Amino acid sequence: MSERPAVLVHSKDLELEERVRTSIEKRCANLAEEFREVARFELSFEANGAGFIVHGHATGKNTDVASHAEASEPGPAADRVLEKIERSLRKQHDKRIFAQRRDAQRDPPKRRPSG
């Protein structure tokens, strides 16, 4: 893919480590390689008592997927959100691809009589 997706990371009243941001960007780039229709990933971090809540959103051409997760550290919370987003993207992608195949198989071309 020639153009990398936009990766936006928001953190409310907390500072994220650079390794967490780098990990998120690498993971989003890998997802964008597989799901070329995604143009933007957005993750929002919030402190929640002793843990963190992360809201994730992936958008693009005919694609809009959102998820959230909680964990005691921001890195694992981001991993969980991106895993959920990946599952949702795969589900949407497979529905699109296999729906076309099912439609094609449902109405096969008619055979011409030989002669």
C-alpha positions in Angstrom: 0.0 0.0 0.0 1.5 3.3 -1.0 -0.3 5.5 1.5 -0.3 4.8 5.2 -3.5 5.2 7.2 -3.9 8.1 9.6 -3.4 6.9 13.1 -4.7 9.3 15.8 -4.1 8.6 19.5 -5.9 10.8 22.1 -5.2 10.6 25.8 -7.3 12.3 28.3 -5.2 13.6 31.3 -2.5 11.1 30.9 0.8 10.7 29.1 1.4 7.6 26.9 4.8 6.1 26.6 6.5 6.3 23.2 6.7 2.5 22.9 2.9 2.2 23.3 2.4 4.8 20.5 4.9 3.0 18.3 3.3 -0.3 18.9 -0.1 1.1 18.0 1.2 2.6 14.8 2.9 -0.6 13.7 -0.2 -2.7 14.4 -2.5 -0.2 12.6 -0.1 -0.3 9.6 -0.3 -4.1 9.5 -4.1 -4.0 9.7 -4.1 -1.4 6.8 -2.0 -3.7 4.7 -4.6 -6.5 5.1 -7.7 -4.3 5.0 -6.9 -1.7 2.3 -10.3 0.0 2.6 -9.3 1.4 6.1 -8.0 5.0 5.9 -8.0 6.1 9.5 -7.6 4.5 13.0 -8.4 6.5 16.1 -7.8 5.4 19.7 -8.8 7.3 22.8 -7.3 6.5 26.2 -8.9 7.3 29.6 -7.8 6.6 33.1 -10.4 4.6 35.0 -9.6 4.1 38.6 -6.7 1.6 38.7 -7.0 0.8 34.9 -7.5 2.3 31.5 -10.3 2.3 29.0 -9.5 2.5 25.3 -12.1 3.4 22.6 -11.0 2.5 19.1 -12.5 3.4 15.7 -11.5 2.4 12.2 -13.0 4.2 9.2 -12.6 4.1 5.5 -14.3 3.3 2.2 -17.6 1.5 3.2 -16.0 0.7 6.6 -16.9 2.0 10.0 -15.9 -0.2 13.0 -15.7 0.7 16.7 -14.8 -1.1 19.9 -13.6 -0.5 23.4 -11.7 -2.4 26.1 -10.3 -2.1 29.6 -7.0 -3.2 31.1 -4.7 -2.3 34.0 -2.1 -0.9 31.5 -2.5 1.2 28.4 -0.5 -1.2 26.1 -2.7 -4.3 26.7 -5.8 -2.2 26.5 -4.8 -1.0 23.1 -4.0 -4.5 22.0 -7.4 -5.7 23.0 -9.1 -2.9 21.2 -7.1 -3.6 18.0 -7.8 -7.3 18.2 -11.6 -6.6 18.4 -11.3 -4.1 15.5 -9.4 -6.7 13.5 -12.1 -9.3 14.1 -14.8 -6.9 13.0 -12.9 -5.8 9.9 -12.3 -9.5 9.0 -16.0 -10.2 9.4 -17.1 -7.3 7.3 -14.4 -8.1 4.6 -15.4 -11.7 4.5 -19.1 -10.9 4.2 -18.4 -8.6 1.2 -16.2 -11.2 -0.6 -18.2 -14.3 0.1 -21.5 -12.6 -0.6 -20.3 -11.9 -4.1 -19.2 -15.5 -4.5 -22.5 -16.8 -3.2 -24.5 -14.6 -5.6 -22.3 -15.8 -8.5 -22.9 -19.4 -7.6 -26.6 -18.9 -7.1 -27.1 -17.8 -10.7 -24.6 -19.8 -12.8 -24.5 -19.0 -16.5 -26.9 -21.1 -18.5 -25.5 -23.7 -20.8 -26.1 -23.3 -24.5 -27.4 -26.3 -26.3 -24.7 -27.8 -28.6 -25.7 -28.2 -32.1 
